[in-house]
Amino acid sequence: MKKETVKVIISAILFFIALLINFGNEWINNTLYIISYIIVGFGVIKEALENITKGKVFDENFLMTVATIGAFLIGEYPEAVAVMLFYQVGELFQDYAVDKSKDSISNLMDIRPDYANVERDGKVQKVNPNDVKLDEIIVVKPGEKIPLDGYVVEGRSSLDTKALTGESLPRSIIEGEEVLSGSINLNCVIKIKVTKEYGESTVSKILDLVQNAANKKSKAENFITKFAKFYTPTVVAIAVILAIIPPLLIDGEVFSIWIYRALSFLVVSCPCALVISIPLSFFGGIGGASKMGVLIKGGNYLEGLANTEIVVFDKTGTLTEGVFEVQKVEAIGISQEELLEITAYCENYSNHPISLSIKKAYNKEIDEKQIVKVEELSGRGIEAKIGSQDVLVGNEKLMDERQIKYTKSNDVGTIVYVAIDGKFSGYIVIADKIKEDSKEAVKSLKKNNIKQIVMLTGDRKNVSESVANKLGVDKVFAELLPDGKVEKVEGLLKEKSKNGKLAFVGDRNK
């Protein structure tokens, strides 16, 4: 991209010098035009010649080459360079936008597992995920990606499923629960019995979806290429007829005059307005959108937006911040400040998103001398001794396990229950925060004749429905994996009209 940009800039400088400065010698000006043309047009001419050897004669490269060389032959140097220069500027903008779109695909490729630790003959071997068979036991250490789908046969831990669901909150898993490839093990060593071979695993299907989508886009021909296949041979044929037939049929006419006229016809017939205006007009629109923080990766997408009928939003990181915050503190028998303080002390050594949000809400220095003991209970919470108090901080499972009589919360979000010295002391509600402009964005789309606004998410149903109601979203589908989201989008595509479009809006890192 840098190399092509430098070529266009140098060519443009030489072109405008020759166009605006009269050196008093036509030879100097024409030499500058020729150098400018070679710099910017060599690639087009080379590609046209290569395509001819492959049997692909009539494309836009051939059209540009014939028309511009024809312009040189009749002495129209500025026209020859201008057509080639502005065509290359349009192509440069298009290539730049396409390259930008590759970032999201490379990010998705990060979920591909590099290896699997499989138990064989009493030993753990590091092998290619493709070589692991059904029902074999794989060992996943903290920080490693789960390479294949299966269920936990030993151990408890928390999983980062952001790559699959887009949700920031880790998922706790215990023995007997299903786990999906592409997740990252966060805490403890777990053993998994494989239920699907790599080719059928979740991560493999996601990568296949991405690669197929990229392949389909690369096969689509742009309008100029399609137009050139029919237009170019027609124009060339007419130019040949114009150069040969009149001198043969009309007395007194000479070939030199009609060849000049044929070349003039070629230059005039070159669809300069089409070749220049299509890339520049679309990418002018794309540039305007980018100033507002919107990246549109191609002119066809910009054109398609005009016919959009259904807009589908991902939730986390798109409509919401993707950052968990304390939304509510409900204390029983103690003050809210005391409940938040003792919970923050219990969470002091944890980097779990919930722990970080509680410590952020407390926002005071923690005296670690007061923390006598802390024990993490995987999948349930934390047991700690803060000063002289025995504290339990965790979910409903922990309260039930320790036979704590507690009041179940119906609030939307992640609920952290707290018990002090065996007595229920209250709970803290932690939830993802809705972006300030999300409601206005949904409202604005409805004003602009969008018929249906849908939200897809991997989050829990009650949380998702609460967000949807606050924003005025028409439909919500929750607890979805990427393939489930694809399935829902395919179903929604059937609901639009024949010429209507569906737009999907999501965090680019997903």
RAKAZI-V891811 format. One record per backbone hydrogen bond with DSSP energy under -1.0 kcal/mol. NH is the residue of the N-H (numbers start at 0). CO is the residue of the C=O. If there is no record, write none. Layout:
BEGIN
((NH | CO) (NH | CO))
END
This chain:
BEGIN
((4 | 0) (5 | 1) (6 | 2) (7 | 3) (8 | 4) (9 | 5) (10 | 6) (11 | 7) (12 | 8) (13 | 9) (14 | 10) (15 | 11) (16 | 12) (17 | 13) (18 | 14) (19 | 15) (20 | 16) (27 | 24) (28 | 24) (29 | 25) (30 | 26) (31 | 27) (32 | 28) (33 | 29) (34 | 30) (35 | 31) (36 | 32) (37 | 33) (38 | 34) (39 | 35) (40 | 36) (41 | 37) (44 | 40) (45 | 41) (46 | 42) (47 | 43) (48 | 44) (49 | 45) (50 | 46) (51 | 47) (52 | 48) (54 | 51) (55 | 50) (56 | 54) (58 | 56) (62 | 58) (63 | 59) (64 | 60) (65 | 61) (66 | 62) (67 | 63) (68 | 64) (69 | 65) (70 | 66) (71 | 67) (72 | 68) (73 | 69) (74 | 71) (75 | 70) (76 | 74) (79 | 75) (80 | 76) (81 | 77) (82 | 78) (83 | 79) (84 | 80) (85 | 81) (86 | 82) (87 | 83) (88 | 84) (89 | 85) (90 | 86) (91 | 87) (92 | 88) (93 | 89) (94 | 90) (95 | 91) (96 | 92) (97 | 93) (98 | 94) (99 | 95) (100 | 96) (101 | 98) (102 | 99) (105 | 101) (106 | 102) (107 | 103) (108 | 104) (109 | 106) (110 | 107) (111 | 108) (115 | 126) (117 | 124) (118 | 136) (119 | 122) (122 | 119) (124 | 117) (126 | 115) (130 | 127) (131 | 128) (134 | 193) (135 | 132) (137 | 191) (138 | 116) (139 | 189) (142 | 184) (143 | 140) (145 | 182) (149 | 178) (150 | 192) (151 | 176) (152 | 190) (153 | 190) (156 | 172) (158 | 170) (159 | 183) (163 | 160) (164 | 160) (165 | 161) (170 | 158) (172 | 156) (175 | 151) (176 | 173) (178 | 149) (181 | 145) (182 | 179) (183 | 159) (184 | 143) (185 | 157) (189 | 139) (190 | 153) (191 | 137) (192 | 150) (193 | 135) (194 | 148) (195 | 148) (199 | 196) (200 | 197) (204 | 200) (205 | 201) (206 | 202) (207 | 203) (208 | 204) (209 | 205) (210 | 206) (211 | 207) (212 | 208) (213 | 209) (214 | 210) (215 | 211) (216 | 212) (217 | 213) (218 | 214) (225 | 221) (226 | 222) (227 | 223) (228 | 224) (230 | 226) (231 | 227) (234 | 230) (235 | 231) (236 | 232) (237 | 233) (238 | 234) (239 | 235) (240 | 236) (241 | 237) (242 | 238) (243 | 239) (244 | 240) (247 | 243) (248 | 244) (249 | 245) (252 | 249) (257 | 253) (258 | 254) (259 | 255) (260 | 256) (261 | 257) (262 | 258) (263 | 259) (264 | 260) (265 | 261) (266 | 262) (267 | 263) (268 | 264) (269 | 265) (271 | 269) (274 | 270) (275 | 271) (276 | 272) (277 | 273) (279 | 275) (280 | 276) (281 | 277) (282 | 278) (283 | 279) (284 | 280) (285 | 281) (286 | 282) (287 | 283) (288 | 284) (289 | 285) (290 | 286) (291 | 288) (292 | 289) (293 | 288) (301 | 297) (302 | 298) (303 | 299) (304 | 300) (306 | 303) (307 | 304) (308 | 500) (309 | 500) (310 | 451) (311 | 502) (312 | 453) (313 | 504) (314 | 455) (317 | 314) (318 | 314) (319 | 314) (320 | 432) (324 | 430) (326 | 428) (327 | 428) (329 | 426) (331 | 424) (338 | 334) (339 | 335) (340 | 336) (341 | 337) (342 | 338) (343 | 339) (344 | 340) (345 | 341) (346 | 342) (349 | 346) (355 | 351) (356 | 352) (357 | 353) (358 | 354) (359 | 355) (360 | 356) (361 | 357) (362 | 358) (367 | 365) (369 | 366) (370 | 367) (371 | 369) (371 | 384) (372 | 384) (374 | 382) (376 | 380) (379 | 376) (380 | 376) (381 | 392) (382 | 374) (383 | 390) (384 | 372) (385 | 388) (386 | 369) (388 | 385) (390 | 383) (391 | 418) (392 | 381) (393 | 416) (394 | 379) (398 | 394) (399 | 395) (400 | 396) (401 | 397) (402 | 399) (403 | 398) (413 | 429) (415 | 427) (416 | 393) (417 | 425) (418 | 391) (419 | 422) (420 | 389) (422 | 419) (424 | 417) (426 | 329) (427 | 415) (428 | 327) (429 | 413) (430 | 324) (432 | 322) (434 | 318) (437 | 434) (440 | 436) (441 | 437) (442 | 438) (443 | 439) (444 | 440) (445 | 441) (446 | 442) (447 | 443) (448 | 445) (449 | 444) (450 | 308) (451 | 308) (453 | 310) (454 | 474) (455 | 312) (456 | 476) (463 | 459) (464 | 460) (465 | 461) (466 | 462) (467 | 463) (468 | 464) (469 | 465) (470 | 466) (471 | 467) (472 | 467) (473 | 452) (474 | 452) (476 | 454) (478 | 458) (479 | 456) (484 | 480) (485 | 481) (486 | 482) (487 | 483) (488 | 484) (489 | 485) (490 | 486) (491 | 487) (492 | 488) (494 | 491) (500 | 306) (502 | 309) (504 | 311) (509 | 506))
END
